[in-house]
């Protein structure tokens, strides 16, 4: 069985509506050896109620929730540039749509996956739109009951290719990460690859997740955890992204095949350190 684990760097909304920041993050992901970058796509007036959008919120873009949401959202022109830039860099990308219209929008770019965020797996209008695409689905399980996850998986079967263990707190305290849930998901869904969506601001637990069998690791990436944004504190900065890839690839080599093996490199040591049968 292959030990290869797909690594996904979620840029999400950590670009703060700035396409140049998004490009810098794509550059980091490429240099680090990450497999995919991921964004989030929302149609603001479909995802949020007018009351929610009118609510007071201080942000770099104004004093209402609407101004903040609109400030974070990339336009079609900017997604065209993301698509072009990722193709130029040979970097795969996809996104989490939060409404049916965003699903249709993303299909213009023929993404390799559709990611269903934990917050969205009970939105069956969204799930219906995702189902119509026929695209492979990655589904996160944060804040969700076993019944809620099963309903979503059953509805989208056989499109669901990865199901991710996840805790939807930002950042997640170690005692709530629950890495052994990866094993639980393997037993519950033996025909679906299991992964881990990380919201802990460290690298080590993601490597442990891979050692427990995760075949996809998703983490939020940022250029600076101190800048504005609700996801920044749960994100991994540039040095951490490079460390993660190195540790993950070293782990894949170290896991080996599990077969009973005496390596060629051990033979010389064996001759030096072992007494022969006659000497015993």
C-alpha positions as CSV (number, residue, x, y, z in Angstrom):
1,X,0.0,0.0,0.0
2,X,1.4,3.4,-0.9
3,X,2.3,5.7,1.9
4,X,1.9,8.8,-0.2
5,X,-0.2,11.5,1.5
6,X,-1.6,14.5,-0.4
7,X,-0.9,17.8,1.2
8,X,-3.3,20.7,0.7
9,X,-2.5,24.3,1.8
10,X,-5.7,26.2,2.4
11,X,-5.2,29.8,1.4
12,X,-8.9,30.2,2.1
13,X,-9.6,33.8,3.0
14,X,-6.1,34.5,4.4
15,X,-5.3,36.5,1.3
16,X,-7.5,39.3,2.7
17,X,-8.9,40.0,-0.7
18,X,-5.4,40.8,-2.2
19,X,-4.5,38.8,-5.3
20,X,-0.8,39.6,-4.8
21,X,-0.9,38.0,-1.4
22,X,-2.6,35.0,-2.9
23,X,0.1,34.7,-5.5
24,X,2.9,34.8,-2.8
25,X,1.1,32.0,-1.0
26,X,0.9,30.0,-4.2
27,X,4.7,30.6,-4.6
28,X,5.4,29.3,-1.1
29,X,3.2,26.2,-1.6
30,X,5.0,25.4,-4.9
31,X,8.5,25.9,-3.4
32,X,7.6,23.8,-0.3
33,X,6.4,20.9,-2.5
34,X,2.7,21.1,-1.5
35,X,0.3,19.3,-3.8
36,X,-2.7,21.7,-3.9
37,X,-3.7,25.1,-2.7
38,X,-7.3,25.7,-1.8
39,X,-9.6,28.8,-1.7
40,X,-13.1,29.5,-0.5
41,X,-15.9,30.8,-2.7
42,X,-19.1,32.5,-1.5
43,X,-22.0,34.3,-3.1
44,X,-22.5,36.7,-0.2
45,X,-26.2,37.3,-0.6
46,X,-26.9,33.6,-0.7
47,X,-24.8,32.5,2.2
48,X,-25.7,35.3,4.7
49,X,-29.1,36.9,5.6
50,X,-29.6,40.6,5.2
51,X,-29.6,41.0,9.0
52,X,-26.3,39.2,9.3
53,X,-24.7,41.4,6.5
54,X,-26.0,44.6,8.2
55,X,-24.5,43.6,11.5
56,X,-21.8,45.9,12.8
57,X,-18.2,44.6,12.3
58,X,-15.0,46.6,12.3
59,X,-12.6,45.5,9.5
60,X,-10.1,47.0,7.1
61,X,-13.0,47.4,4.6
62,X,-15.6,49.2,6.8
63,X,-17.9,48.9,9.7
64,X,-20.4,46.2,8.6
65,X,-20.3,42.5,8.1
66,X,-21.2,43.0,4.4
67,X,-18.2,45.2,3.8
68,X,-15.9,42.7,5.5
69,X,-17.3,39.7,3.5
70,X,-17.2,41.6,0.2
71,X,-13.6,42.8,0.9
72,X,-12.5,39.2,1.3
73,X,-14.2,37.8,-1.8
74,X,-12.3,37.4,-5.0
75,X,-14.0,38.4,-8.3
76,X,-14.2,36.4,-11.5
77,X,-11.3,38.4,-12.9
78,X,-9.2,37.4,-9.8
79,X,-10.1,33.8,-10.1
80,X,-9.1,33.9,-13.7
81,X,-5.7,35.1,-12.6
82,X,-5.5,32.4,-9.9
83,X,-6.2,29.8,-12.5
84,X,-3.7,31.2,-14.9
85,X,-1.0,31.7,-12.3
86,X,-1.4,28.2,-10.9
87,X,-1.2,26.7,-14.4
88,X,2.0,28.7,-14.9
89,X,3.4,27.4,-11.7
90,X,2.1,23.9,-12.2
91,X,0.3,24.0,-9.0
92,X,-3.1,22.3,-8.6
93,X,-5.9,24.3,-7.0
94,X,-9.5,23.9,-6.0
95,X,-12.0,25.6,-3.6
96,X,-14.8,25.1,-1.0
97,X,-18.0,26.5,-2.4
98,X,-20.5,27.7,0.2
99,X,-23.6,27.9,-2.0
100,X,-25.0,26.4,-5.3
101,X,-24.1,29.5,-7.3
102,X,-20.4,29.2,-6.2
103,X,-20.4,25.6,-7.3
104,X,-21.5,26.6,-10.8
105,X,-18.9,29.4,-10.8
106,X,-16.1,27.0,-9.9
107,X,-17.0,24.6,-12.7
108,X,-15.7,27.2,-15.1
109,X,-12.2,26.1,-14.0
110,X,-12.6,22.3,-14.0
111,X,-11.2,21.8,-10.5
112,X,-9.9,18.3,-9.6
113,X,-12.0,18.3,-6.4
114,X,-14.8,20.0,-4.7
115,X,-14.2,20.5,-0.9
116,X,-17.3,20.5,1.3
117,X,-16.5,22.6,4.5
118,X,-17.7,21.2,7.8
119,X,-20.2,24.1,8.1
120,X,-21.9,23.1,4.8
121,X,-22.4,19.4,4.9
122,X,-26.1,19.8,6.0
123,X,-26.9,22.2,3.2
124,X,-28.6,19.8,0.8
125,X,-29.3,22.6,-1.8
126,X,-25.5,22.9,-2.0
127,X,-25.0,19.1,-1.9
128,X,-27.4,18.8,-4.8
129,X,-25.4,21.3,-6.9
130,X,-22.2,19.4,-6.0
131,X,-23.8,16.1,-7.0
132,X,-24.7,17.5,-10.4
133,X,-21.0,18.2,-11.2
134,X,-19.9,14.6,-10.8
135,X,-16.7,15.9,-9.3
136,X,-14.7,14.0,-6.7
137,X,-15.6,15.4,-3.2
138,X,-13.5,16.0,-0.1
139,X,-15.8,16.2,3.0
140,X,-14.8,17.6,6.4
141,X,-16.5,16.3,9.5
142,X,-15.9,19.2,12.0
143,X,-18.8,20.1,14.3
144,X,-20.9,17.3,12.8
145,X,-22.6,14.3,14.3
146,X,-22.2,10.8,12.9
147,X,-25.7,11.0,11.5
148,X,-25.1,14.3,9.7
149,X,-21.9,13.0,8.1
150,X,-23.6,9.7,7.0
151,X,-26.5,11.6,5.4
152,X,-24.0,13.7,3.4
153,X,-21.9,10.8,2.4
154,X,-24.9,8.7,1.4
155,X,-26.3,11.6,-0.7
156,X,-23.1,12.1,-2.6
157,X,-22.0,8.5,-2.9
158,X,-19.8,7.5,-4.8
159,X,-18.4,11.0,-5.3
160,X,-16.9,11.3,-1.8
161,X,-13.2,10.3,-2.2
162,X,-11.8,11.7,1.0
163,X,-13.4,12.2,4.4
164,X,-11.4,14.4,6.8
165,X,-11.2,14.2,10.6
166,X,-11.6,17.7,11.8
167,X,-12.4,19.9,14.8
168,X,-13.9,23.3,13.9
169,X,-12.2,25.5,16.4
170,X,-9.7,28.1,15.4
171,X,-7.1,27.4,16.7
172,X,-7.8,23.9,18.1
173,X,-6.5,23.0,21.6
174,X,-4.6,19.8,21.7
175,X,-7.1,18.0,23.9
176,X,-9.8,18.6,21.2
177,X,-7.8,17.5,18.1
178,X,-8.9,13.9,18.6
179,X,-6.4,12.3,16.2
180,X,-7.7,8.8,17.0
181,X,-10.9,9.8,15.2
182,X,-8.9,9.0,12.0
183,X,-9.1,5.4,12.9
184,X,-12.8,5.6,13.7
185,X,-13.5,7.0,10.2
186,X,-11.5,4.1,8.7
187,X,-13.8,1.6,10.4
188,X,-16.9,3.6,9.5
189,X,-16.0,4.3,5.9
190,X,-13.7,1.5,4.7
191,X,-14.2,2.4,1.0
192,X,-13.3,6.1,1.4
193,X,-9.8,7.5,2.0
194,X,-9.5,9.2,5.3
195,X,-7.6,12.4,5.9
196,X,-7.1,15.2,8.5
197,X,-8.1,18.9,8.3
198,X,-5.8,20.7,10.7
199,X,-6.7,23.8,12.8
200,X,-3.9,23.5,15.3
201,X,-1.1,26.1,15.0
202,X,1.6,23.5,14.9
203,X,3.1,21.0,12.5
204,X,3.8,17.9,14.6
205,X,0.1,16.7,15.0
206,X,-0.3,16.6,11.2
207,X,2.7,14.3,10.9
208,X,1.2,12.1,13.6
209,X,-2.1,12.1,11.6
210,X,-0.3,10.8,8.6
211,X,1.4,8.1,10.8
212,X,-2.1,7.1,11.9
213,X,-3.1,6.6,8.3
214,X,-4.3,9.9,7.0
215,X,-4.0,10.0,3.2
216,X,-4.7,13.8,2.9
217,X,-3.6,16.6,5.2
218,X,-5.2,20.0,4.8
219,X,-3.9,23.0,6.7
220,X,-4.5,26.7,6.7
221,X,-1.5,28.6,5.5
222,X,-0.6,32.2,6.1
223,X,2.3,34.6,5.5
224,X,1.9,36.1,9.0
225,X,-0.4,34.8,11.8
226,X,-0.5,38.4,13.3
227,X,-2.3,40.0,10.4
228,X,-6.1,40.6,10.2
229,X,-8.3,37.5,9.7
230,X,-10.4,35.0,11.6
231,X,-8.3,32.0,10.3
232,X,-4.8,33.4,10.8
233,X,-4.3,32.2,14.4
234,X,-5.0,28.6,13.3
235,X,-2.7,28.8,10.3
236,X,0.8,27.7,9.6
237,X,3.4,30.2,8.5
238,X,6.0,29.8,5.8
239,X,8.8,28.0,7.8
240,X,6.2,25.6,9.2
241,X,4.9,24.8,5.6
242,X,8.4,23.8,4.6
243,X,9.0,21.8,7.7
244,X,5.6,20.0,7.3
245,X,6.4,18.8,3.8
246,X,9.9,17.6,4.8
247,X,8.6,15.8,7.9
248,X,5.7,14.2,5.9
249,X,8.0,12.9,3.1
250,X,10.5,11.6,5.6
251,X,7.7,9.8,7.4
252,X,6.5,8.2,4.2
253,X,10.0,6.8,3.7
254,X,10.3,5.7,7.3
255,X,7.0,3.9,7.4
256,X,8.4,1.4,4.9
257,X,6.5,-1.8,3.9
258,X,6.2,-3.4,7.3
259,X,7.7,-6.6,6.0
260,X,10.4,-8.5,8.0
261,X,13.6,-7.1,6.6
262,X,17.3,-7.3,7.1
263,X,18.7,-4.4,5.0
264,X,21.8,-4.7,3.0
265,X,23.3,-1.8,5.0
266,X,22.9,-4.0,8.1
267,X,24.9,-6.9,6.8
268,X,28.3,-5.4,7.4
269,X,27.3,-4.4,10.9
270,X,25.9,-7.9,11.5
271,X,29.2,-9.4,10.6
272,X,31.1,-7.1,12.9
273,X,28.8,-7.3,16.0
274,X,27.5,-10.9,15.9
275,X,29.5,-13.9,17.0
276,X,29.3,-16.9,14.7
277,X,27.6,-20.0,15.8
278,X,30.9,-21.7,16.4
279,X,32.0,-18.9,18.8
280,X,28.8,-19.2,21.0
